[in-house]
Amino acid sequence: MHITGPLPTDRKARLVFGLDWRAYPVKGAKGERRRYAEDFGASHYVEFKVGQEMIAGFAAPESSEIRGVKLYSGAARIALHARVKSRQAALVLLQDGERVHLVFVVRGVVRSDEVLKPEAARDRREAILSECQRLNIALVTLGTGQSIGDVDESLTPAALLEDRKAGRITKLPISIPTAIPLMVIGITLFVVGSKVFDAMQPPPPPPPHEPTYAEKYADAVRRTFAVAQPRANLLAPALLALIGPRETNLSGFRFEHADCGITGNCADTYDREGGTFAGFERDALPSMRPLTFDPDGKHLRTRGVVVPKVAALAVAEQKAWPSEQALIDLLQTPSQKLSLQPFELDSQGYVVTLQPSKPVLQDQSGAGPRPAHLLRQGDWTIEGFKWQSVLLARLPANMAIDSLKVEYRIKDPAGIHFTAKGKYYVLD
């Protein structure tokens, strides 16, 4: 565990990294929190809610280290940051001298909160990347530092100062030892007599309820759609319309690409073509700030357009969603109908790639009846040019978008090129 120095926003505040994290249901959280605190020997904890689960971190700081200060979890602030919680999976690497704070978040849940040497951080990063590739999880790396390697997006420690109240670590409440009330009850029952003792015995607890398959399936569907998933046919064309009509050159820098999630702002990257960082700093619009200049001396990043809010997938409409084969037929243009590879549909630079779907509930155990049709989930990727955005607008309502990358290509074929990624849902 590592406790940082005083924060610029509050001299009595400190960030803490290296907590032990667990998730448990919101209902009955008090008992679960006490159980995990005992397992970890923790004296302090932090909690935040994701869907129907409570995400909790536990720590046991020395009293001499925290006397007169307020503690905040760095991993909790990262997981709650708008640029992280909108991603399926995010790996954040923040270098602080000879240590690297590594935080791995999957669907809002903190999986890893570690303080490592730069060499160990690089090995840990490769292990997490391999795990995500094996599980087919889209991973985005963010961070800053000379020893962490290339990242998809820059994220500075200043981002953890935006929400000054997030991730507050508090002391665990002191509970009365269970032996004291039991001793009082035992003495009272001994005095009153054996008959009263027998009458006051609580009934045996009911046997634990084994969830049925239908209950497991309903919970899996609820968790799948716990976070709103924007419809691809609404958000992708809207983003292309916002990013397309822009000035591509500014102060000797050329717009290279924009990376967009489903909330917040896009992140724009510019390529240096004769300009200087000082010149770009001078001419940049207020809406483009803050600016981040890459150490390679060739690129810089700015704040992009605001991601518009659109309607999300409605699970209540799943009966109207197409089957997997019907979805393939809908995505094929006339020339693609002759394709011999139905999961890779290519025509005039417009490429649709569909990964085979998997059931949202992998666990097939459980008693009781099963729904006639079960929900399945798969990943999709669509590449094309801006003039083909009309095809995106025609996508069916069962396709959600996770990210959109828009590039300005100057080589043949030149033009505004996009790569959209997301998930589709079908009934078996």
PyMOL commands that set and color helices and strands:
alter all, ss='L'
color gray80, all
select helices_A, chain A and resi 29-40+63-66+74-80+82-85+118-134+157-161+179-192+194-200+213-224+232-243+277-283+286-288+315-320+324-331+334-338+386-393
alter helices_A, ss='H'
color red, helices_A
select strands_A, chain A and resi 2-3+13-17+20-25+44-50+53-59+70-73+89-96+99-106+109-116+139-144+153-154+168-171+249-250+253-260+265-272+292-293+299-306+344-347+350-354+358-359+375-385+399-409+415-427
alter strands_A, ss='S'
color yellow, strands_A
deselect
rebuild
show_as cartoon
